[in-house]
Amino acid sequence: MTPRAVFPPVLASCLAAAAAGLAAAPAGAAEPVQLAPHRAAYDVGLDQASEQLLGVDGKIAVALGETGDCGGYGIDYRFVARFIKDQEIVVTDQQVRLNESRDARSFGFDAESFIDSQPDTTTKGTATTSEDATVVTYDEPEAREITLPRSTFPVQHTREITAAAKAGVPIIETPVFQGDADAEKHTTSTVIVMPLGKDELAAEIAGYGARPGQAADEALPTSPDGSDAAEPETATPEAGEPDGEGPGGEGDATSAAAEDPATSTPEAIAAGLAGLQAWRISESFYNSDSNENGLPVFETIYTLFENGVTGNQTLKFDGYTLKTRLVSLELQEPAACPASEAE
């Protein structure tokens, strides 16, 4: 029992929230919502087991930034985990590269997954949004085109969540497209925003950072034979991706998030988040596979800071639940890009 395709579950919290890490000015807002490009890494563990799944350990890493030409945002995401069952251990490696235009009208996605170091699935394509529809064009696993109701992409979706949280709006419902392999199922998101008290937030922040004796770049989970998990090459940047090998410019998200040990100390992370407002976000995803009783296909609960950083998360899959903890955070200076109509 392992997670299904990486979209939208894990991206819904970790990536979608992080994807807002750039300046935005929602309509009617008194002043722009200033969010920060950053790299972050998370430890992943099993929170609620099942009869088939005995344990999970892994890491999530996210890196995001603006493209060199200021035309959009590039996102690099990786989730490597070891799933421990009664009779076997399965290692999964999910890698995602996204780019979204500044006007939130075009979106590119390229996702690969590996199981025990062997290629499993690939999803690649583009999507464009007009006034009344979103058209998704897949290149892989097979060429096809799907027309959806007007849907929001990851950056714009999180902009809307952040703006609503700041304005005190408690519930947001919207069609979303984050690169799902099965867009024809018409995914929608329902978000519930809850303010976090100072004491509760302080207690969570105090738990961030690498554990004593644990390096932020500690080895990823290994395959059953003891070898390292799959390490496919980082894709060459395409249009819409930042300069360099990944969103931050050098290396993939997994290594980049931990290249400076100072980014993994509890004190450094707390200093970077000091004084920021934060909310508890509960997000449920529905599509044509949703339970007839109204239950979502996936749920996530996460802490969202006003600068776009995601704190700890809970990921509720069918039959089991994962929890993640922020262990490394590197805040970066935003690119000197002019404001666009979308901002």
N, C-alpha and C positions, 0 to 999 in steps of 0.2 A: 504494500500500500504506500504509494508515493504521491506527491502533489500532481494534479493534472497540469495541463499547459500553464505556463507562468502567467498568462493573462486571463482575467484581470486580478486574480487573488493577491499575489505578493505585491505586484505593482500598485494595486489599489491603495495600499497604505504607504509602504516604504518609498516607492518610486513616484507615485502621483503626488504625494506630499512634497517630496524633494524636488520634483520637477518645477515647482513654483518658485524655485530659488532665484528669481530675478525680479526686477522692478515691475510693478503693475499699478495701474490707476483705475480702479473700477468706476463705472459711471456713477456720478453723484457723490463720490467719496470726497471728503474735505481735503485730503492730501494723499499722495501716492502710497501704496503699500510697498515698503522697501523690504525686499527679501534677498537673501545672500546665496550666491553660488557656493557649493561646498562639496566635500567628499566625506562620506560617512561609512562606517562598518558596524555590523551588528552580529552578536552571537545568537544562534538559534538553538532552541531546545524544545523537547516535548512537554507540553503543559497538561494535556489530557490524553491518556493512552487508550488503546483499544485492544481487543483480544488478539488481533493480528500484528499490531505495531507495538513493540516494547520500548523503543527509545529512538531519539533523533538528536543528532548534533551537527551543527553546520555554521556557515557564515553567509551573511548578505553584505554586499558592498555596492554603493551607489556613488557615481560621480556625475556632475552636471556643470555646464557652463554655456556661455554664448559663443556663437561661431565667430571666427575671425573677421568676417565681413559684416557682423551685426545683423545678419539676415534671419537668425533664429536661434534655437536652443538645442544643444546636443546632450544626450543622456546615455550613460554607460552603466549597466546593471548586471550583477552576477549573484547567483544563489547556488552555493555548493553545500550539499548535505548528505549525511550517512543515515539511512533508515534501517533500524535494527528490528528484524522480525524474529520469529521463533526459530526458524531453520536457516535463515540467510541474512546477509547484510547487502543492501543495495545503495550505491553511491550515485547521486544525481548531480548534474552540473548544468545550470540554466544560464545562458548569456543573452543579453538583450542590448541592442543599440537603437536608439530612437532619435529623431530630429523633428522639431516642430517650428513652423514659421512664426515670426513675431506677431503677425496678424491673426494667428490661430486658425488659418484657413487651409493649411497643408501640413501633412504629417507623414513621416516615413518610419517604417519599423522593420527590424531585422533580428529575429530571435532564433537561437539554436539551443537544443537540449541534448545531453549525453547521459547515458545510463551505463555505469561501470566502464567508463572511458569510451564507449561505443556510440556513434551518432544515433540519435533517436528521432527527433523531429526538427524541421526547419519551417519558419513562417516569415515571409518577406513580402513587402509591398508598400503601397502608398495610399493615402486617403486625402480627399479634398472636400471642403465644406462650402456650400453656397447658402443662400438665404433660407432655403427650405429643405435641404437634404445634404447628406454626407455620402459620397461615393467612395467605396473601398475597392482598390484594384490589387489583387494578389498576383505575385510573380511565382511564389512557392508556398505550399508544396505543389500547387497546380495553378495555372492561369485562370482567373475568373474575376468577375466584377459584381459587386453587390451594392444596392442603393438602400441606405438607411434613413430614418428620420434624422433631422439635423442633430448631430451629436458633438459633444465636446471632447477634445483631446487632453492628454495628461496635464500639460502646463496650464491651459485655460481652465480646466476642471478645478485644479487646486487654487488658482486665482479666485475662482468663484467661492470656494469653501473659505478661504482666508478672509475675503471681503465680507462674506456673510457673518463669519465669526466676529469680526471687528464691529459689525453693525448690530450685533445681537440677534441675528436671524437664527432661529433654532433648527429649522429643517430645510433641506435642499433636495429636490428631486430632479433628475435630468438624465436623458440618454447619454451614454458615454461610449467612446471607442478608444482603446488603448493599445491596439495591435492584436486583438483577439484572433485566434485561428479560426473561429467560427462566428464571424460577424453577423451571419444570417439569423442568429438566435436573438438579436436585438437586445443588447445589455442595457439596463438602466441602473442608476445608482440612487439610493436614498441615504442621505447624510443627516445625522443628528449631532448637533454641536452643543457641548456642555462646557461651561467655564471651569477652570481648575483653581481650587483654593491655593493660597500661598504655601500652606503646610504640606498639602498633598504633592504639589509640584516640587517643593524643596526635597521631600523624601525621595521622589523619583530621581531627581538630578543627582542626589548623593550616591545613587547606585550605578551611575554611568561610569565608564572607563574600564580598562583592563583589570582583571583580578590580580592580586599580588602574585608575582612569579610568572604571569602570563604576558607574552609579548603580543602587541597588536597585530603583528604579521605572522602570528603562530601558524604552523602548517595547517592547511585545509584538511578536511576529512580524507582518509585514505580508502582505497578500494579494498575489497576482501582479501586480496593477495598481499596487502601491505604497501603497495605502490601508491604514489600520489594520484589524486583524482585528475581527471582529464584537464589538460591545459592547452586547449586549442589556441591558435594564433589570434591576436586581437585584430579585428578587421581594419583595413585601411580606411581612413575617414572619407566620407562622401559629402556631397553637398548637404549643408545643414548641420554637419558635425563640427566641433571646434578643431582648431589646428592641433596637430600632434597625434599620438597613437590612441588617445581616448579623450573624453570630454575635458579633462584637466590639462591635457597636452602631453603627458608622458606616462606610459604604462597603462595597464588596464585598471578597472575600478578596484579590484581586489587588492593589488599591491599598492596602488596609489593612495588608498584610504589609510594605509598604515606605514607609509614610507618615513614619517617623522615620529619617533617614539613620543615626543612631547604632545602629539595629538591624542594620545590614548590615556593620559593621566586623568584621574577624576578632577583634579584641580583645573587643568587646562580646559576640559570640556565645560565645567561649571562656569569658568570665567567667560567663555564664549557665549554662554546662554544667559548670563547674569542680567537681571532686570527685564527680561523679555516676557511678554504676555503669552500664555499658552492655553490650549483648549484640549479637552478629550473629545476625539472624533469617533463616532460609531457609524460605520458605513456598511450598508448591505447592498448586494448586487443581485439583480433578478434578470432572468431571461426565459426563453421558451422551455428550459429544463426545470424551472422553479417548481417547488412543491405545490400541489393543487390546494393545499391549505394556506398558501401564502408565504411559505418559508423561502428564504433566499437561497441561491446556489452557493453563496460564499459571504462571510461576514468578517470584518476586521475592526479592531478598536486600536487607536493609536493616539499618541500625544503629538500635537502640531504646534510648533512655536511660530511666532509671528514673522520670523525671518525665514521660514520655509523648512527648517530642520525638523525631522521626525524623530521623536524619542522612542521609548519602548512601544512595542506593538503586540497585539494578540491576533493570530490568524486562525480562523475557524473553518476548517475543511470538513468534508463529509466524513464523519466517523472519528476525527481526531482534531486536536488543537495544538498549534505551535505558539511559542512566545519568543520574542526577540528582545535583546537588550543592547542599547547603544554603547559601543566600546571604543570608538575612535571618531573624532570629528575634526576636520580641517576646514575652517572658513576661509574663503578667498575673496579678493577684491573684485567687484563687478567690472565688466568691460565698460569702457567709455563710449557707450552707444547712444545715439540720439533717441528721443522718445518716438514711438510709432503710434499710429491711430489706435491700435489695440491697447495701448497703455495710457 
